[in-house]
Amino acid sequence: MNPAWLDLPVRTALPALRRALDARGVAVLAAPPGTGKTTLVPLALAGLVEGGPARRVLVAEPRRLAVRAASRRMAWLLGEKPGGRVGHTVRGERVVGPDTVVEVVTTGVLLQRLQRDQELPGVDAVLLDECHERHLDADTALAFLLDVRAALRPELQLLCASATSDTAAWASLLGSTEEGPAEVVEAHGTAHPVEIVWAPPARAVRPPQGTRTDPLLLEHVAGVVRRALSERAGDLLCFLPGVGEIARVSGLLGGLDGVDVLQLHGQAPQAVQDAALTPGQRRRVILATSVAESSLTVPGVRIVVDCGLAREPRTDHARGLAGLVTVRSSLAAGRQRAGRAGREAPGAAYRCWSEVEDTLAPRFPAPEIALADLTPFALQVACWGDPGAGSLALPDAPPAGAMGAARQTLTALGAVDAQGRATERGRRFARTGLHPRLARALLDGAPVVGARRAAEIVALLSEEPPRALGDDLAAVWRAVRGGVSGVSGAESYGGRWRDETRRLRSHVDAPATALPDAGAVGLLAALAQPERIARARGAAGTYLMASGTAGELPAGSALSGSEWLAIAVADRPAGAPSARIRRAVLIDESTALAAAAHLLTTRDEVHWAVPPGSRRGDLAARRVQALGALELEAAALRSPDRALVRAALLEGLAREGAGELLRWSETASSLRSRLAFLHHALGDPWPDVSDQALLAAADQWLEPELSRARRRADLERLDTTSALQRLLPWAGGQAGRLDELAPERITVPSGSRIRVDYSTERPVLAVKLQELFGWADTPALAGGRVPLTIHLLSPAGRPAAVTGDLASFWRTGYRAVRADLRGRYPRHPWPEDPTTAEPTKRTNPRR
């Protein structure tokens, strides 16, 4: 036994941890990175150090890199190699032997085992490591294990380990109503002080979009790395969001004397991973993703450079696009990263942003269940027997919208039935360990293309190849199969691809077929993502997907000019009008129809169409055959369904407005204005007759004419006066008061019947002044609530005065009007006292 285990800080917490597990079978361990929680605790639980009963322990890690590292470290402590008393299993790789009692697995592998046999026979204890990272597989595995303990194996011990002290939620989940939360055991590390150095860029950098990081920021990070190396001693650990950024910064750091630049991420070759996790003879700069935050201990590090960014999953359910996006890392992640500089001695953390920006950062990373595509999760819980996940003890409930979208996808794939229960086909999907879409491509594609090619192509789709290989998936397949060299990351990718191909080959058994390779890769890509089958449209390089999402190829793409594409990888930057097509393959229409047969529909389209350059729309009816949103054929529809016609006519009314589309006679317009006035002045029961209200009440006032109409001309022939009268409040008897409350015409003293103008807020009566002689009081409408505004006209019909108080006008305003007009109109009467004068429409007789 290597004596190094005696120096691990978590050793002091082992007695309390054993007591907690022996007492209740569950516990939470809070131990910062570097304390030995991942390596010493499993050995202690298995009875391999400090005595105790011999037990078989399963350790679940969120990443393959962490699995291999933990297995090697524990085996080293025992003086062995992996495969002895300590082993590990990741997808496509199993290193265990007959003496293995501690097995490290990914959480994905753990889920597979639970689905195969819920009792986990032979396993005495399970340690879920790095729970604080909130990976979806880890949350799901925890929920399943709690089910197993409650229903099948109460003796199974369960330990959640976290690198943070935020453990209350885990303690509550593992606890019980009777006994309360599970016990939290804390192990304290020997962290040394870390100096925080704020190193923001001199110039503003653009925020990340999708997976794109501003090159100016990466240049700045490389500069900060050079600065830190000159100011401090020891190895340097630099955090970057992804493999592309790591490669870019590595290139910018070329020429560093006496320094090895290593790239640490899940896709790195095994030799590089080993070199990053083992102290070297020369000074090292390790460029790492968030995998190095807490899952791994990187020895020798005294300096951390943090770019402040991280990758999180995002799913656009409306467009069927899912992937990773670059975001501002959380404050908790910043603390974890900085702490790496103080594990072995005092250190320094250089943060490539200003201190004030921390006020905008989230406190903790968002749980993956709130962000990710939940289709694999929905299949997992359906196979577990809880399709809605309602009875599972999850730290966070899955969002209803995301679960609905996932259920819809699984139903279309035939993986679940109408009640959401897993079908045998769905269970077979789950056994592959693939995303259900890829499982569908593998199982349905193998009989058509052969098992070997199906496994190769799906392996290509399950982990994206290096971008430098181009965007034509068929060409990428040929390159990887032929062992491409000279492309960064291609060699290590090729090894993983071959391992995954061998694994997938075991799930299918079908002979080779005569289908050409190009047709095979196109078919499987289309089977995996039928909603992303796309057809060329408009400008060169632009496409429309079956989902209705627009897509665009990059300039100079080898796929430009293709009529049909099966899109394997696409993303949509925030605010962009269309998705970026990252990787696709040429297909033909017959392949599209075969792969997406469930999207093939024949539908009748009846809508309101406005020809280009015109403002006048009309009914358009046609029968359309379509593949999702992609129109294949269309023909005129002679006898469209009446309900569709009616809906289209209502659409026309909504778009053009009842005031424009319908013909309004003077009488109809007058009636509408009077009703609008009464609605404004009195409210109910007088109806709202605005365009919006008339459209909403079409069932009341436009029937039965609307149901008989077939085109614009039919609407224009409607008798709108009669139709509008249907809205009058007949039931309460108020309709009979219309002429009293809002008369169409008013008889003035001269005997003339003058039309009232209701088009303005206050009704207007425009009448020649001489016709009102003797009229002392101004009439009021709406039951006396609204005085009539009178426009007094000259003999020529031009406005002479406006008043709402006729009596006041006769007293004070008339004299000025009389003095102004009687010289111009001498043949009209202009009496001294208009209140007693005879009203008239005539002129004075000639003398």
N, C-alpha and C positions, 0 to 999 in steps of 0.2 A: 504494500500500500504506500503510495507516494505521500510523504509527510506534509505536502503543500495543503492538504485539506484541513490541517490543524489551524492554519492561519485565516481561514475563511470566516468572516464576521458572523455569518448566519449560524455558525456552530452553537453559539450561546443560546439561540432560540429553539434548538432542537428538543430539549426536554419539555418545554411548554407546548410545542407543536404536537409531540407524541401524546401528551396528556389530553389535549383538546380533541384530537382524532379518536383516541381510545374512549373518551367520555361520550361523544355525540356522533362521531363518524364524519363530521364536516368541520372545516376550519378555513380561515382566510389568513394568508401570510403576506404581510406588507414588508418588503425588503428592497432597498434601492439597488440599482444595477451594481455589479461587482462584489456583492456580498456572498455569492455562492448559492443563491436560492435555486437556480436552475440545475446546478450540478451536485451539490452536497445533499440537499434535501431529498431527492429521489433515492440516492444511495442509502441514506439513513432510514427512509421508509421501508426499503427493501431488506434492511438488516445487514447491510454490507459494511457499515461503519458504526462504531460505538454500540455494537450488539443489537439486541432486539430480535423479534421473531422474523424468520425468513418470509418474505412476501414478494409477490410479483407486482410491479408498479408500471403503470403506463403514464408517460409524460407527453402532453400535447402542446406543441409550439405552433405559432401562427405562420411560420415561414420555413421553407425547406432548408435555407441556409442556416437558420437557427437550430433546426433538428440535427443536421450533420455536425455543427459545431458543438452542441451539447453532448452528443454521443461520443465524439472524439475526446472531449474534455473529461467526461466521467470515466471513460475507458483508461485515459492517461492516469487519472488519480488512482485507479486500481492496478496500474502497471500492465495494462492489457491494450489490445486493439479492439475497435468496434466489431461486434459479432461474437464476443465472449459473453461475460455476464451482463454487459451493456451492448445494446444494439439499436438500430433505428430503421424506420420505414418511411419512405416518401413515395409519391406516385411514381411508379416505374422502377423503384429501387428498394430492395429489402436486404438488410445486413443484420441478420440475427442467427443464433445458433441454439443448440439444445440446452445450453446452460444460461441463456439470456433470462434475466429476471427484471431488468430495467430496460424498457423499450421506449424510445423517443419517436413520436409520430407527429405528422402535421394534423391540425384539427380536421382537415378534410378526410384524411385516412381514418381518424377516430369516428367521424360520422358514418363512413362506409361500414366500419365494423359494427357500430350500433345498429345500423339498418339490417345487417346480415344476422346478427344475434344480439338482441337487446340485453341479454344477461351478462355479456362480456365474460364468458367462462374462463376461469383461470386467473383473472385479474383481481387483485385484492385492493388496490388503491389507484386513483387517477389524480394526477396533478395537472390542472389547467394553468399554464404559464402565461404571463403577460396579459392578464385579463383586462388591464386598464387600456389596452390598445383598441378595444371594442370592435374587433373583427367579427363579422357576421357568423362565420363558421364556429368561432369560439363561443359566442352567445348561444348559438343553437345547440352545440354539444353540451353546454352547461344545463340547458333546459331539459335535454333528453336524459342526461345523467340523473338529474333530480327526479324525473319520472321513474327511472329504473330503481333508484333507491326507495321511492315511495311505494312502488307496486311489486317489485320483483326481488331486489337484493338490498335490504336495509343494512346489511353488513359491509357493503362496498364503501370504502372510505373515499372522500372527495375533498380535494384541497384546491382552492383558488389562490394563485400567487400573483401579486401585483407589485410593480416597481414604484408605485405611488402610495401615499397614505390616505387616498380618497377611497376608503374601503367599506363605508357604511352600506352602500347598495348591495355589495356582494354578501356582506354578513347577513343582511335582511333576506336576501334570496335563499341562502343556504340554511337559514334558521327555520323555526317552526312557530306556529301560533302558541303552542303550549310552553316551549322553552325559550322563546325569544330569538334574537339574532345569534348567528354562529359566533364563536370566539374569534377575535382578531389577534393574531400573534405578530408582534413587530420585531424585526431584526434591524439593528442600526449599523450602518456602514462606517467606514473610517474615512469619510470624505474629507479632503483637504480644501482649504480656501481657494476659490476661483475668482480671479479678477475679471470683471466685465469691461470690455473695451468696445465703445460704440464707434463703428466705422462706416457711416453712411456714405453713399456715392456722392461725388462732388456735383454731378448733374442728375436731374430727375430721370428716372427710368419708368418705362411704361409698365402698368400692372400686367400680370400674366393673363393670357387669353387662351382658353382651352389648355393644351399642353405646351403652348409656346411661352418661352421665357425671353425677355428682352436681352439680346446679346450684350448690351451695355452693362447689365447687371452681372453677367457671367465674366466679362472683362474686369469688372470691379472686384469680383470675388477672387479671381486669379491674382489681382494686384494685392489684395489683403493677405492672401496666402504668402506671397513673397515678402510682404512687410512683416508678418508674424514670424516667419522663419528667421528673419534678420534680427528680430527683437527678443526672441525667446528660444530656449533650448527644448529638446525633446521632439517626439513624433507629433505630427499634426493630423487631426481628423476634421475633414471639411464636409459639411452636410449640404447636399444638393437634392432637388426634388426627383430627378429621374436619370435613367441611363444616358439619354441624349445630352443632358447638361453635364454629366460626369465626363463624357467623352470630349465635350467642347472645352471644359476647363482643363482637362488633362492635356489637350493640345496646346492650350495657352501657357502651360507650365513647362513646356519643353525647354531643355537646356539647363535645368537646375543641377548644379554641381554637387556631387556626393549625396544626392537625395533620390530615393526610389519613389515614383508616383504609382500608387496602386488604386485599382477601381474595385470597390466593394459593393456588390449588389447581387440580387438573386440570379442574374443571368451570367455572372462572371465565371470563367473557368475555375475548376476545382483548385488548381495550383495557385491561382491568384487569390482565391478566398483563403487558402491555407496561409499564404504569405502575409495577408492582411491581419490574420488572427494570431500570428506568431511573431515574437520579437525578432528583428533582423540585425545584421551586422552594420548596416548603414541606416542613416536617418530616413524616415518614411513620411510621405504625405499620402494619407488614405482618403480618397474621395468616395463618399458613401451616401446611400439613400437613407431613409428613416429606419432601415433595418438595424442601424448601429445605435439607435436611441436607447434601447433597453434590452433587446433580444440577445445581443452579443456583447462580450467584453473584448475591447481592442487594447491589448497591453502596450505600454510605452508611451501612451498619449499624454502630453502635457499642454497641448494647444488645441482649441476647437475654433474653427471658422464656420459660422452659421449664416447661410444665405437668407434664412427666414421664410423659406417656401416649403410646401409639402404637396403631395398628390393625394387626391381624394376621388372616390367614384362619384359619378353623376349619371343620372338616367333621365332622358327626355322621353317620357312615356308617350306623349302625343306624336312624336316623330319616329319612335322606335330606335333612338340612338342612345347608346350607353358607352361609357368609357371613363377615363381618368381626366381630371382637370387639375391645374396647378392653383393652389390657394395659399393664402397667408397661414403659416403654421401657428399653432395655438401657443399660449403662454406656458402651458404644461410641457409641451414639446420643447420649447425653448429652454426650460429649466433642465429637462432631461439631457438635452444636447450639451448645454454648458457644463453640467455635472460630470461629463465624461473627461473633462480636463483635470479633475481633481480626485481621481480614483486612487492614484498611487503616490501623488505628491502635489504640492501647490501648483496651480496652472492658471491659464488665462483663456477666456472665451471672447473672440472677436465677433461682434454682431454687425452684419452688413446693412443696418438700418438705423434710423435715429431713435432715441429713447422715447420720444413722444409718440411714435407709431405704435408702441405697445398698448396705448389706450384704445386702439381700434381692433386689436387682435382678440379672437375668442379665448376664453379661459381654458377650455378643454377641446380636444378634437371631437368632431361630431361622430356619433356611433354609425357604423357602416349600414346598419339596418334602416337608418333614416335617409340614406342617400343612394343606395345601390339598386341595381336591377334585382328584384326579389324572385325572379322565376326559379332559380335553383333552390332557394329557400322554400318557396311554396311547394315544390315537388318533394323536398325533404320532409316537410311537416305532413304532406298528404300521405306519403309512404309510412310515416310514423303513426298515422291514424288520427291526426288532428288537423284537418284541412285549413281551418281558419286560424290556427295557432292560439285559439282563445284560452285553452287550459294550460298552456305551457308557461313556466316561470321564466319569462324573458326579462332582461333588464329594461328593455324598452319595447313597447308593442309595435308591430310593423304598421307603417302608414296604410290606411284603407285604400287610397288611390293606387299605390304601388302594388298592393296585394291583388286588387281588382285587375290591374293590367297583367300581372303574372298569371292569375287564374285564367284570363282570357287566352293568353299565349299557350298555356298547358292544355286547355280544352281544344284549341285549334290543332295542336300536335297529337291529340289523342292520348295524352299522358294522364288526364283525369277525366272522370265522368261528369255528368250534369250536377251532381252534388259535391263535386270537388274531391272525391275519393280517388286514390291512385288506381289506375288500370294496370293490367299485367304489362302492357307496353310501357307505361310510366315507370314501373318498378325496374324494367329492363334498362330504361334510360338511366335511372339512378345508379344502377350497378356499374355503369361505365365510368362514373366519376367525372363526367363531362357536363358542361352546361346543357340543359335539355335540347336546345336548338342544335348543338353539335352532335349530341347523341342521336337525334333524328337523322341528321345527315349521314352519320356512320351506319346506322342500322338499315335505313331505307336506301342508301346509296350503294352499299356493298353488293347486293344482288345485281345491280346494273353495271357497276364498274369493276367488280372484283374486290375481295377482301383486302389484298395488299395495297392497292391504290386507294381504297377508301380510308384505310388506316393512315397512309402517308398524307393524304390531303387533309383529313380532319386534324391530324397532329400539326399540320401547317397552320390550320385555322385556330387551334386552341392556344397557341402562343405566337404573337406577332413576330415575324422574322425581322432582322435589321432593315431599317428604312432604306439603307444604301443599296439594297438589292432591287429597288424599283417598285413601281405600283402595279405591274402586271403579275397577277398571282400565278398564272401558268408559267411565266418565265422564272419567277422566284422558286417555284416547285422544281423546275429543271435544274436550277443552280444549286439548290440545297441537296437535291438527290445526287448531283454529280460531285459534291464535295467542294464547294466554292472556297477560294482562298483569296487573301488580299483585301478582304472587306472586314472592317472592325466588328468584332463580335460574331461573325458568321461561323467560325470554326466551333466555338463553344455552343452556339445555337444548334449547329448540325448534330452535335453529340446528343443534346437534349431531344432534338427532333427524332433521332433514330431510336432513343430509349422509349419515347412516347409512342412511336409507331409500333414497336414490338408489343407494348402493353395493350394498345388498342386492337392489334391483330388478334389477340386472344379472345376478344369479344365477338368476333364475326368469323364466319366460315362460308366463303362463297368463291367459286372459281373465277379466274380471269375472263374478261369478255373482250370483244373486238372493238368496243367503243374507243375512239382515239383519246389520247391523253388530254388534249385541249377540251374535248367534250366532257371528260370525266371530272376535271377540276371545276369546270363551269357548272356542271350539274350539282356537285356537292356544295359548292359555295351558295348556289341558289336554294338548295334544300335547307341549308343552315339558316339563311336569312331571306326567306321568300319575300318579305315586305321590302327588302332592299333591291329587288330586281328593278332595273331602271331602263328607261328608253330615252333616246336622244330627243332633244326639243330645242327649238330656236337656235340660239347662237352655238357655235362650235364648242364642244366640251361641256355643254350644259345638259342636264338630265332631270327627269322626273321619276321618282321611285314609286313603287306600287303603294307605299304607305301614304303618298301625297307629298312627301318631302322633296324639295328641289335639291339637286346636287351639282357639283362642279369639279371637273378634273383640273389638276394643276397644269400650268402652261407647259407645253412640250411633252405631255404625257404620250406614251406609246399607245394608249388606248383611245386617243382622240379619233373621232370618225366612226367609232363602233356604234351600231344601231341599238344593240341591247348589251347590258352589262349585268353581271351578278356582283354586287358590292360586298366585299368582306369587311372592310374597315372604313368608317366615316365618322367625322365629328362635326360639330357646328359651333363655332366660336360665338360667344355672347354678342348679340346684336347683329350677327351676320344674317343676310336674307336667305342663304342656302347653306347646305352642308358641304364640307370639303371631302371629296372622295380620295381616301388615302391608298386603298388597295382594292382592286377589282379584277374581273376576268371577263373576256368576251364570251357571250353566249348567243344562241339564236332564239327565235320566237318559240320554236317547239320545245326547247329546253325550259324556257320561262314558263310555258303552259304546263309542262309536266311537273315542275318543281313547286309551282304555286297553284295547283288545280283548285285548292280550297278558296282561293281569292277570285276565281273566275265567276263572273256574274253577268246576267242579262237583265237590264233594268230599263224601265220606261222613265225618261226624263221629260218633264213638263215644267217649263219655267218661263219667266218673263225676260225676254232678250231685247237688248237695245243695240241695233246695228252700229258699227263704227261710224263716227261723224254725225250721228243722229241723236236727237233727244227723245224721240218717240219710240217707245218699245212696243212689243206685241208678244203674243203667246207663241212659244216655240215648243214643239213636241217631237220627240224622236225616241227610237228604241236603240239602246247602246249595249254592246258587249264589251266588257272591261275586265282587266286584270287588276283588281284593286282600283287605284286611281288612274291606271293607264288605259286609255280608250283604244280598243282594237278595231271595232266596226260600229257604224251608226247608220240608221235609215229613218226616214220620216215616219211618224206615227199618225195614222189617219184617224183612228178613233180612240183617243186617250181616255183614261179613266176620269170620270167626272170629278172625283175628289181631288185628283192631281190638278185638273184644270182649275178648279175653284181655288186651290192653294196658290197656283201661279198667278191668277187674277188678283188675289189678295197681295201677292208679292209686288205686282205692278202698281197697285194702289199705294203700297208702302213706299215704293221707290219714287214714284212720280207725284204722289199726293192726290187725295180725292179732289182737291180744288183744281188740279191740272188735268187729270185723266177723265173725269166726268164732265159732261156738258151742263153748265149752270145757266138756266134762263134768268131773266131779270127777276121773275117771281121767285124762283128757287133761291137765288142769291139773297133776295130780300128776306125770305123766310129764315135762311141760315143766319143772317146778320141779326135778325130779331131774337132768335133763340140764343145766339151767343151773348147778346145783351142781357137777356133775362137770366141766363146761367151765371153771368158775372155779377149781376145786381142782386139776385135772389137765391142763387144756388138751387139745390134740389127743390122740387122735382124737375126743374127745367134742365134739359140735357146739355152736356158738353158737346159741341159740334166742331171742335178743332179736327185737323186731319188725323192726328193720332187717335183721338177718341172715336171718330167715325170709322177708322179702320178696325179698332177694337170691338166696335158694336155692329160690324158688318152683318152678323147673323140677324140683328133686329131690324135694320132699316133697308138692307139691300136684297133681302130675300122676298120672293123667289127669283127675282131677276138675276141675281148672281149665279144661282145654280143652273140657269138656262144659258148664260153667256158662254161663248166659246172663243171670243177674240176681242181685241180692243174696240172694234166698231160696235160690238154689242154693248159694251159699257158706255160708249159715247151716246148711244140711243136711249139710255135709261131716262125715265121721267123722274128727275131728281126731286121735283117738288112733291110728288106723291110719295116717293120713297122717304123723304125727310119727315113727312107728316106722321110716319109710323113711330117716330121718336117722341112725339108729343105725349104729355102725361095724361093719357085718356083715362087710365084706371081711377085716378083720384078726382077726376072732373075738372082739373086745372086747365086742360087743353082749351075748354070753352072760354077762358079768360084771356086768351092770347091777344085778341084785338083790343081788349081793355087795357092790358098791362103794357103791351108794345104794339100799338096800332101801326099798320102799314102806312096809312095816310091820316092826316089830321085836317078837319074842315076849319078854315080860318074865317074871320068876319066877312070877307068879301064873298064867301060861298065856295071858294076854290078848295078842292081836296088836294093837299100838298103831301108828297111822299116824304117820309122821315128817313134820314140817312143814319143807319146804325153801324156804319163801318168804322167809326171812331169810338173812343172810350165813352164820350158823352154824345147821345143822339143829337142830331142837328136837323132843324127845320129851316130851309132856305126859302124865303118868300119876299116879294116886293113890299116895301115899306107901306105903300098906300093901302094894301089889302088888310092891314092890321089896325087901321084907325078904329079907336073905340075898344080895343082889346086891352084890358088893364092888367090881367094876371097871366103870368107865364105858365103854360101847362106843365105838369110833372108826370113822369111815366113810372112804371114798376110800382103801382099802387102809391104814388106820391113820393117815392124815395129818390128819384133822379129827376131834377129839373131839366127841361128841354132847353138846349142851346139854340138861340134863334139868330140866323144870319139874315140881317135886313139888307135887301138888295135895292139898288137904284132902279129907276124905270128901264134902264138898259140891261138889267140883270147882273150888274156888277156889285160886289160887296161894298156896303156903305157903313155898316156897323155890326158888331156882334154883342149880344147880351144874353144873360141868363135871368135877367130881372127886367121885364118889359115895363113895369110901372116906373121903376127908377129911370129907365131910358127916356120915357116920355117927359119926365120932370127935368132931367139934367143933360141928356145927350142929344135930344131931338133938335134943339135950337141950332146947334153947330152943324148938324147934318143938313137941316133945312137951308141955312145960310149958304152952305157949300153947293147944294144941288139945284135949288129952285131957279137959279139963273141959267143953268144948262138944260133944265127940263121945264120950261115955262108952261107947257101945255098940261102938266100934271098938277094935281092939287097939292098945295103945301099950306094947310091951315095953321092958324096960330095955336089952336088947341086941338091936338090930334086925338085926345081922349073922347071928344064929343063929335068929331068929324065923321062923315059917312064913309065907310070903307069902299074902295072901288078898284076895279081892274082896268078902268077906262081912263082916257084923257079928258080934260075939260073940252066942252064943245067949242068950235070956232065961232068967232064973233064977226 
